[in-house]
Every structure is written in structure tokens, then in C-alpha cells.
Amino acid sequence: MKNGMLILTEAPGNIQSPDYSSGVSWRYLPGARISAFIPDRPASKKVLTENFYSACFPKISYDGRFMLFTAQQNEGDTWQIWEMDLRKLKSRKVTSFNENCTDPAYLPAGRMVFSKLTVNDTVKSAHCLYTCNLDGSGLRQISFNPDANFATTVLKDGRLLTVSRQLIPYKDNPMFMVLRPDGTKADMFYMGEAGTELTGNACETSNGNIVFIESVNSNLSRKNIISIKYNRPLHTRTDLTSEIDADFQYVLPLLPDKYLVSCRNSDSEPFALYEFDPEKKTLGKMVFSDPGYNIIDVVVAEEYERPKKLPSEVDMQVKTGLLLCQDINVLRFQPGIDKSSVPRATMIEVLGVDSTYGIVPVEEDGSFQLKILADKPFRIRTLDENGRVLQGPCSWLWIRPNERRGCVGCHEDPELVPDNRIPLAVTKSPVIIPVNTTHIKEKTVELE
């Protein structure tokens, strides 16, 4: 295969509005195939996955020589991760689980990240993120929320950006969650308005933006290209295609003034590949179409920049991690809020999937510090002195072994900078969560 070859997922039939309600079905495409062609030479098209019942979501290695993808070799098989040598066009199976695996992406140092159906008492039934070596060995689970986590992108800074939808205790809007490849520092990166959906991977541009596809105003049959700033994802949303009467499926930035997009003009048409100018916000010429098939995504088979390899603080011999909050009442003191009208929270309740982990009084300055059993999902809500709930639970969190996390407050603006003061909670021993845990035998570290 030549560098610069475009590789794309094609799905057959007339794609109507996908069923997002389960948080799963939109990532399993029956009868899909991965094809390749040379730009400006559509006749050069070649199907790369003829020996598979269905194959989709290709990702190219940093040297441009290999491709990870999701596939069913035969109809009815579980979905697994495969890798293809793009020079020899030979494929080998990377994962062999009884559960479905999808959405692989290359990590630095010969590893990959992917989503795997996980059923256990911790997350119930969820698609969690895992990493492993490219031969399938060294499996590590890195997400522990009861969510559907799909369409993971590796950012240039080394972090992972994944579409995450809460499934328990109710299905919530999907968001982009960002985390490190070891599962630490997981946090919300972006969430749209109520009723919107995120479709497929986000892509990073050369000028500091993140672009992706989002449904518009709860109309799932109309999806637009959205751009946000990497440094201010929650306050810089720009709809690049609001003035274009078309439905978009995927966006791939090539240059600051040139994207490739998959779109169609009506539900009766298949998605085709077009050029798009994000500066002028105009569609250009059609690059490729295939009657009877929809272009779901596209990648370029070429060498590209390797992301940073981030260090890890995870120590699997440690059973807990620490969470510090500076002030759970931080919103009471924001401009425009009548302080006297907002009850003061004096306690927090830590909730597990099936039960409460306990109620913890906070310090006079609103701070708390928790030592939490690692790799267990939890949520936090605030209570007043009478035990009444003031703010509902946050999204699902988890702490990795030996991880240290901190936040300014509960439901604060994520861009808020903490006050330059020492919280009272750090002057005392942290509260162990669950609170009925009386003793944890921890690994001890001796400093020389």
C-alpha cells in the first residue's frame, strides 16, 4: 500500500437514524467492509477485508505500515480486534475474548487501547476501556465506570478522548471523557446540550482544535461538524456546518483549510466523501462515493506524529487512591449567586452502584479528603446539616491504585482555578471509603 492512500469504512444499505438508546448498537455494523483507494483515482479502490463478514473503524500505526480494525470473521462471531500489514495485506487476530471488542487505537511503545464488553458486579454490564500489547498480551483494564465507552482517540498530548455514556442508574447524554492511558485523571472534556448525540471519533487539528460530529437539537437525522478549542473545550463550541443543508457522518482534518467529510443531502442517499473548507464553511468537490454503501469514517495510510508517552503513577500493589476536594460550597460564592439563598452543604454521600459507601462530614472550609478503594465506581452528592440532598450525584468516578486526584469543588466550572490556600482536610488523615472499612493493609514505601 502506498502512503497517502485513503482507507475507509463502508456500511451497506440505507442508514437511518441509529439507535443510540442502548449506547452500543451504533458501534456494531453488520456487513461493513474496509476499502482503500488513491485520491483522484477512485478506480484504484480495493476492498481490504474480503475475508471478513464485517470490518470497520481502521486506525493506522505511527509508521503508516499497519492498521488495527474491528471485525467479525464470520456472521455471528464475537467482534474482535485485528491488525493488518498494509504492505502484504495479511491480517492477524489480536484479541480472542468471549466478549465483543471494538474501537482499537495505537498507543506509544507497542500497545493499543480498545473497548471491551465487561459484565461483573463492579460495572454490571458496560463497555470498558482496556489496553494490551499488540500481540494481545499484557491486558489491563483502565476504565471502571458503568458506562458505554467507545470511539477512542489518542491525543497528541498522550491522553485518550473517548465517547462515554452513563448507563446506570439511567442513560445520560454522551460526553467526551479524557483520561490517561493508565486510567488516571479521568474527567469530562466536553458535553453538548440535552438531547444531542456524539457520533464517532473526535479528531485533533493542527491549529489546536478538536472536531467531531454531533446531532443537532435532538434531531438525530441531522448531524453537524462541531469544533472546540483544545484548551477551552467547554466554552468554545462552534458549529461549522449550521448553514449547510446536509447530514454529516465523519470529519477528518488534513490541513487547516481542508477537511475530508462524509455527508449526504437526504436520507435516501448514501454518505459520500467530500472536501470541506472549515474557514469558508463550504463543501467542495466529491472525493469518493460507492453506490449501495455509506462512508462511515476515513483515515490516511501514512506516517504521522507519535503522541507523548505519559508516565504512570499507578501501583497495583496499592489498594487505594486519594481524592481531595477544596470546597464543596464553591458555587455559593460565584458572582451573580445570592449566597444567603443557597443552603450550605456540610456533608457528602459517596454512592456505589448498588449501595451507599457512607456519609462523610466535611471540614468547616468545605474541604474533604477520601482514601478510596481503587478501581471501584462511585458518585458523590452533597447534603445539608439535616441530611437533605442539595446537589445530585456527579458522573461516575473511579480512583486507580496509588492515584492522587483533586478538585476545586462539587459541580464547579472545570476551568475554575483553586484558591491559594491549604484545605483543612489535608491536615488530618483521610476518611476511608467505604466508611465501614476499618483497616486496609497497604504497601509501605521506605524513603532512603
C-alpha positions as CSV (number, residue, x, y, z in Angstrom):
1,M,0.0,0.0,0.0
2,K,1.3,3.5,-0.9
3,N,1.5,6.3,1.7
4,G,-1.3,8.7,1.2
5,M,-3.8,6.0,0.4
6,L,-7.3,6.7,1.9
7,I,-8.7,3.9,3.9
8,L,-12.4,4.0,4.9
9,T,-15.2,2.0,6.5
10,E,-18.2,1.3,4.2
11,A,-21.5,0.1,5.6
12,P,-24.2,-1.3,3.3
13,G,-27.8,-0.2,2.9
14,N,-29.7,2.9,3.8
15,I,-28.5,4.1,7.2
16,Q,-31.4,5.7,9.1
17,S,-31.0,7.4,12.5
18,P,-29.0,4.9,14.6
19,D,-30.4,3.6,17.8
20,Y,-28.3,5.3,20.5
21,S,-30.6,4.3,23.4
22,S,-28.6,1.2,24.2
23,G,-25.3,3.1,23.9
24,V,-24.0,0.1,22.0
25,S,-25.6,-0.7,18.6
26,W,-24.1,2.2,16.7
27,R,-20.6,0.6,17.1
28,Y,-21.5,-2.8,15.6
29,L,-22.1,-2.5,11.9
30,P,-23.3,-5.7,10.1
31,G,-21.8,-6.4,6.7
32,A,-19.4,-3.4,6.8
33,R,-16.1,-3.5,5.0
34,I,-12.8,-1.6,4.9
35,S,-11.7,-0.3,1.5
36,A,-8.8,1.8,0.2
37,F,-8.2,4.0,-2.8
38,I,-5.7,6.6,-4.1
39,P,-7.1,10.2,-4.1
40,D,-8.0,11.4,-7.6
41,R,-8.1,7.8,-8.7
42,P,-11.4,6.3,-7.5
43,A,-10.9,3.4,-9.9
44,S,-8.0,2.2,-7.8
45,K,-10.4,1.2,-5.0
46,K,-9.7,-2.1,-3.4
47,V,-11.6,-4.0,-0.6
48,L,-9.1,-4.9,2.1
49,T,-11.3,-7.1,4.2
50,E,-12.9,-9.5,1.7
51,N,-12.4,-12.4,4.1
52,F,-14.5,-10.9,6.9
53,Y,-18.2,-10.8,7.3
54,S,-17.9,-7.3,8.8
55,A,-15.0,-5.0,9.4
56,C,-14.8,-1.3,10.5
57,F,-13.0,1.5,12.3
58,P,-9.5,1.3,11.0
59,K,-6.6,3.0,12.8
60,I,-3.1,3.5,11.2
61,S,0.1,2.8,13.1
62,Y,2.5,5.7,13.6
63,D,4.9,4.5,10.9
64,G,2.0,4.1,8.4
65,R,2.6,0.4,7.9
66,F,-0.1,-1.4,9.9
67,M,-3.8,-1.0,10.6
68,L,-5.9,-2.0,13.6
69,F,-9.6,-2.6,13.0
70,T,-12.7,-4.2,14.5
71,A,-14.1,-7.3,12.8
72,Q,-16.3,-10.3,12.7
73,Q,-14.7,-13.0,10.6
74,N,-18.0,-14.9,10.3
75,E,-21.5,-13.8,10.9
76,G,-22.4,-14.4,14.5
77,D,-18.8,-14.3,15.7
78,T,-17.9,-12.0,18.6
79,W,-16.3,-8.8,17.4
80,Q,-12.6,-8.8,18.0
81,I,-9.5,-6.6,17.2
82,W,-7.3,-7.5,14.2
83,E,-4.2,-6.0,12.7
84,M,-3.3,-5.8,9.0
85,D,0.1,-5.4,7.4
86,L,-0.7,-2.8,4.8
87,R,2.2,-3.9,2.6
88,K,1.4,-7.6,2.5
89,L,-2.3,-7.2,3.1
90,K,-2.2,-10.0,5.6
91,S,-4.3,-9.9,8.8
92,R,-3.8,-11.4,12.2
93,K,-6.1,-11.6,15.2
94,V,-5.0,-9.6,18.3
95,T,-7.8,-10.3,20.8
96,S,-9.6,-13.6,21.4
97,F,-12.2,-13.0,24.1
98,N,-15.7,-14.4,24.6
99,E,-16.9,-10.8,24.8
100,N,-17.2,-8.2,22.0
101,C,-14.2,-5.9,21.5
102,T,-14.2,-2.8,19.3
103,D,-12.7,0.7,18.6
104,P,-8.9,0.0,18.8
105,A,-6.3,2.7,18.7
106,Y,-2.5,2.6,18.7
107,L,-0.6,3.7,21.8
108,P,3.1,4.6,22.1
109,A,5.5,1.8,23.0
110,G,3.8,-1.1,21.2
111,R,0.4,-1.1,22.9
112,M,-3.2,-0.4,22.0
113,V,-6.4,0.7,23.7
114,F,-9.8,-0.7,22.9
115,S,-13.3,-1.1,24.2
116,K,-14.5,-4.5,25.6
117,L,-17.9,-5.6,26.9
118,T,-17.5,-6.2,30.6
119,V,-20.0,-7.9,32.8
120,N,-19.3,-8.2,36.5
121,D,-20.5,-6.9,39.9
122,T,-18.4,-3.8,39.7
123,V,-19.8,-2.2,36.5
124,K,-22.8,-4.6,35.8
125,S,-22.8,-4.5,32.0
126,A,-20.6,-1.9,30.4
127,H,-18.1,-1.3,27.6
128,C,-14.9,-0.6,29.5
129,L,-11.6,0.5,28.1
130,Y,-8.6,-1.8,28.1
131,T,-5.0,-1.7,26.9
132,C,-2.8,-4.5,25.8
133,N,0.4,-5.3,23.8
134,L,0.0,-5.7,20.0
135,D,0.2,-9.4,20.4
136,G,-2.8,-9.4,22.8
137,S,-0.7,-10.0,26.0
138,G,-0.4,-7.7,29.0
139,L,-4.2,-6.9,29.3
140,R,-5.0,-4.0,31.6
141,Q,-8.4,-2.6,32.4
142,I,-8.3,1.2,32.6
143,S,-11.9,2.4,33.0
144,F,-14.2,1.4,35.7
145,N,-17.4,3.4,35.2
146,P,-20.7,1.6,34.3
147,D,-20.7,3.4,31.0
148,A,-20.6,2.6,27.3
149,N,-17.1,3.9,26.3
150,F,-16.4,3.9,22.5
151,A,-14.6,5.7,19.7
152,T,-11.4,6.4,21.5
153,T,-8.9,8.9,20.0
154,V,-5.3,9.3,21.2
155,L,-4.5,13.0,21.6
156,K,-1.1,14.4,20.8
157,D,-0.5,15.1,24.5
158,G,-0.8,11.3,25.2
159,R,-4.3,11.3,26.7
160,L,-7.3,9.4,25.5
161,L,-10.5,11.0,24.4
162,T,-13.5,8.7,24.3
163,V,-17.2,8.9,23.9
164,S,-18.7,7.9,27.3
165,R,-22.4,7.4,28.0
166,Q,-23.7,6.7,31.5
167,L,-25.9,3.6,31.7
168,I,-26.7,3.3,35.4
169,P,-28.9,4.3,37.2
170,Y,-30.3,5.9,33.9
171,K,-29.0,6.6,30.4
172,D,-27.5,10.1,30.3
173,N,-26.2,12.2,27.4
174,P,-22.9,11.1,26.0
175,M,-19.9,13.2,26.7
176,F,-16.2,13.2,25.6
177,M,-14.2,11.8,28.6
178,V,-10.5,12.4,28.8
179,L,-8.1,10.1,30.7
180,R,-4.5,8.9,30.7
181,P,-3.7,5.6,29.2
182,D,-3.3,4.1,32.7
183,G,-6.9,5.1,33.6
184,T,-5.9,8.0,35.9
185,K,-7.2,11.6,35.8
186,A,-10.5,10.6,34.1
187,D,-12.7,13.7,33.6
188,M,-15.3,15.2,31.4
189,F,-13.8,17.0,28.4
190,Y,-17.0,18.1,26.5
191,M,-20.7,17.6,26.8
192,G,-23.3,19.1,24.4
193,E,-26.8,20.3,25.1
194,A,-29.5,17.9,26.4
195,G,-30.7,15.5,23.7
196,T,-27.7,15.7,21.4
197,E,-25.6,12.8,20.4
198,L,-21.9,12.3,19.6
199,T,-21.1,10.2,16.6
200,G,-17.7,8.6,16.1
201,N,-14.2,9.7,17.0
202,A,-13.1,13.2,17.6
203,C,-10.0,14.3,15.6
204,E,-7.3,16.8,16.6
205,T,-6.4,19.6,14.1
206,S,-3.0,21.1,13.5
207,N,-4.2,24.5,14.8
208,G,-5.3,23.4,18.3
209,N,-8.9,22.4,17.7
210,I,-10.9,19.2,18.2
211,V,-13.5,18.4,15.6
212,F,-16.3,15.9,15.7
213,I,-19.8,15.1,14.7
214,E,-22.8,16.0,16.9
215,S,-26.6,15.7,16.3
216,V,-28.5,19.0,16.2
217,N,-31.3,20.0,18.6
218,S,-32.4,16.4,19.3
219,N,-32.8,15.7,15.6
220,L,-30.8,12.6,15.3
221,S,-31.3,12.5,11.5
222,R,-29.3,15.7,11.2
223,K,-25.7,15.8,12.4
224,N,-23.2,18.7,12.0
225,I,-19.5,19.2,12.3
226,I,-18.5,20.8,15.6
227,S,-15.2,22.4,16.5
228,I,-13.9,23.2,20.0
229,K,-10.7,24.6,21.3
230,Y,-8.3,22.1,22.9
231,N,-7.6,24.5,25.8
232,R,-11.2,25.6,26.4
233,P,-13.4,22.7,25.3
234,L,-16.5,23.7,27.3
235,H,-16.7,27.3,26.2
236,T,-15.6,27.4,22.5
237,R,-18.2,25.3,20.6
238,T,-18.6,26.3,17.0
239,D,-21.0,24.7,14.5
240,L,-19.1,24.7,11.2
241,T,-22.0,23.4,9.1
242,S,-25.1,25.0,10.5
243,E,-25.7,26.8,7.2
244,I,-25.2,23.7,5.1
245,D,-28.3,21.6,4.4
246,A,-26.6,18.2,4.7
247,D,-26.2,15.4,7.2
248,F,-22.6,14.7,8.3
249,Q,-21.2,11.3,9.5
250,Y,-17.4,11.9,9.9
251,V,-14.8,14.5,9.7
252,L,-11.0,14.1,9.2
253,P,-8.8,17.3,9.2
254,L,-6.0,17.2,6.7
255,L,-4.9,20.8,6.6
256,P,-6.2,24.0,8.5
257,D,-8.3,24.8,5.4
258,K,-9.0,21.3,4.1
259,Y,-11.0,18.5,5.8
260,L,-12.4,15.3,4.4
261,V,-16.1,14.8,5.4
262,S,-18.6,12.1,5.0
263,C,-22.1,13.6,4.3
264,R,-25.3,13.2,2.3
265,N,-28.1,15.6,1.2
266,S,-31.0,13.4,2.1
267,D,-31.9,10.2,4.0
268,S,-32.4,8.4,0.7
269,E,-28.8,9.0,-0.4
270,P,-25.7,7.1,0.8
271,F,-23.0,9.0,2.7
272,A,-20.2,10.0,0.3
273,L,-16.8,11.6,0.8
274,Y,-16.3,15.3,0.1
275,E,-13.7,18.0,0.6
276,F,-14.7,20.7,3.2
277,D,-13.2,24.1,3.9
278,P,-13.6,24.9,7.6
279,E,-12.6,28.5,7.2
280,K,-15.1,29.3,4.5
281,K,-17.5,26.7,5.9
282,T,-18.3,25.3,2.4
283,L,-18.4,21.9,0.8
284,G,-16.0,21.2,-2.0
285,K,-15.8,18.5,-4.6
286,M,-16.9,14.9,-4.1
287,V,-13.8,12.7,-3.5
288,F,-15.4,9.3,-3.5
289,S,-18.8,7.6,-3.5
290,D,-19.8,3.9,-3.7
291,P,-23.5,3.1,-4.7
292,G,-25.1,1.0,-2.0
293,Y,-22.5,1.8,0.7
294,N,-22.1,4.6,3.2
295,I,-18.8,6.1,4.1
296,I,-18.7,5.8,7.9
297,D,-15.1,7.0,8.6
298,V,-11.8,7.6,6.8
299,V,-8.1,7.6,7.7
300,V,-4.9,8.2,5.7
301,A,-2.3,5.4,5.3
302,E,0.8,7.5,6.1
303,E,3.3,8.1,8.8
304,Y,2.2,10.6,11.4
305,E,3.3,12.1,14.7
306,R,3.7,9.8,17.7
307,P,1.8,11.0,20.8
308,K,3.7,11.6,24.0
309,K,4.2,8.6,26.3
310,L,2.9,9.7,29.7
311,P,4.4,8.4,32.9
312,S,2.1,6.4,35.3
313,E,1.6,6.8,39.0
314,V,-0.4,3.5,39.2
315,D,1.0,0.9,41.6
316,M,-1.0,-2.3,41.6
317,Q,0.4,-3.3,45.0
318,V,-1.5,-0.3,46.5
319,K,-5.2,-0.9,47.1
320,T,-6.4,2.7,47.4
321,G,-6.1,6.2,46.0
322,L,-6.7,9.7,47.4
323,L,-9.3,12.3,46.4
324,L,-9.1,15.8,47.8
325,C,-11.8,18.5,47.3
326,Q,-11.1,22.1,48.3
327,D,-14.6,23.3,48.9
328,I,-18.0,21.6,48.2
329,N,-19.7,25.0,48.5
330,V,-17.6,26.8,45.9
331,L,-20.7,27.6,43.7
332,R,-22.2,29.6,46.6
333,F,-19.5,32.2,46.2
334,Q,-19.6,32.7,42.5
335,P,-20.6,36.1,41.0
336,G,-24.3,36.5,40.5
337,I,-25.4,34.0,43.1
338,D,-27.2,35.2,46.2
339,K,-25.2,33.5,48.9
340,S,-27.9,33.8,51.5
341,S,-30.4,31.9,49.4
342,V,-28.3,28.8,48.8
343,P,-28.2,26.3,51.7
344,R,-24.7,25.4,52.8
345,A,-23.6,21.8,52.3
346,T,-22.0,20.2,55.4
347,M,-21.8,16.6,54.3
348,I,-21.2,14.4,51.3
349,E,-22.6,11.0,50.5
350,V,-20.5,8.6,48.4
351,L,-22.7,6.3,46.3
352,G,-21.7,2.9,44.8
353,V,-23.5,1.1,42.0
354,D,-25.8,-0.9,44.4
355,S,-25.4,0.9,47.7
356,T,-24.1,3.8,49.6
357,Y,-20.4,3.8,50.7
358,G,-21.2,6.2,53.5
359,I,-21.8,9.8,54.6
360,V,-18.8,12.0,55.5
361,P,-18.9,15.4,57.3
362,V,-16.7,17.9,55.6
363,E,-14.4,20.5,57.2
364,E,-15.5,24.0,58.1
365,D,-13.9,25.3,54.9
366,G,-15.9,22.8,52.9
367,S,-12.9,20.5,52.1
368,F,-12.7,16.8,52.4
369,Q,-10.1,14.1,51.7
370,L,-11.0,10.5,51.0
371,K,-8.9,7.3,50.8
372,I,-11.0,5.2,48.4
373,L,-10.7,1.6,47.4
374,A,-9.2,1.6,43.9
375,D,-11.0,0.6,40.7
376,K,-14.5,0.9,42.1
377,P,-17.0,3.3,40.5
378,F,-18.6,5.9,42.8
379,R,-20.5,9.1,42.7
380,I,-20.8,12.0,45.2
381,R,-23.7,14.2,46.2
382,T,-23.8,17.0,48.8
383,L,-26.1,17.1,51.8
384,D,-27.1,19.9,54.3
385,E,-26.9,19.5,58.1
386,N,-30.3,17.8,58.1
387,G,-29.2,15.2,55.5
388,R,-31.2,16.7,52.7
389,V,-29.7,16.4,49.2
390,L,-28.6,19.7,47.8
391,Q,-26.9,18.7,44.6
392,G,-27.4,15.4,42.8
393,P,-24.7,12.9,42.2
394,C,-21.9,13.7,39.8
395,S,-20.9,11.5,36.9
396,W,-19.3,8.2,37.8
397,L,-15.7,8.4,39.1
398,W,-13.0,5.9,40.0
399,I,-9.6,6.1,41.5
400,R,-6.7,3.9,40.3
401,P,-4.3,2.3,42.8
402,N,-2.0,5.0,44.2
403,E,-3.7,7.8,42.2
404,R,-3.9,11.3,43.7
405,R,-6.8,13.4,42.5
406,G,-8.1,16.8,43.4
407,C,-10.9,19.2,42.5
408,V,-11.9,22.7,43.4
409,G,-15.5,21.8,44.4
410,C,-18.6,19.9,43.6
411,H,-20.1,20.8,40.2
412,E,-17.7,23.7,39.8
413,D,-16.7,25.2,36.5
414,P,-13.9,22.8,35.3
415,E,-11.8,25.8,34.3
416,L,-12.0,27.3,37.8
417,V,-8.6,27.8,39.4
418,P,-8.4,26.8,43.1
419,D,-7.8,29.3,45.8
420,N,-4.2,29.6,47.1
421,R,-4.8,28.1,50.5
422,I,-4.3,24.8,52.3
423,P,-7.6,23.0,52.8
424,L,-8.3,21.9,56.4
425,A,-8.8,18.3,55.2
426,V,-5.2,17.8,54.3
427,T,-4.2,18.5,57.9
428,K,-6.0,15.3,59.0
429,S,-6.0,11.7,58.0
430,P,-8.2,10.9,55.0
431,V,-11.6,9.2,55.5
432,I,-11.6,5.6,54.3
433,I,-14.3,4.8,51.7
434,P,-16.4,2.6,52.1
435,V,-16.7,4.1,55.7
436,N,-17.3,0.6,57.2
437,T,-13.8,-0.4,56.2
438,T,-11.8,-0.4,59.4
439,H,-8.4,-1.3,58.1
440,I,-6.6,-1.6,54.8
441,K,-3.2,-3.3,54.6
442,E,-1.3,-1.1,52.3
443,K,2.1,-1.4,50.6
444,T,4.6,0.7,52.6
445,V,7.3,2.8,50.8
446,E,10.5,3.5,52.6
447,L,12.4,6.6,51.5
448,E,16.2,6.3,51.6
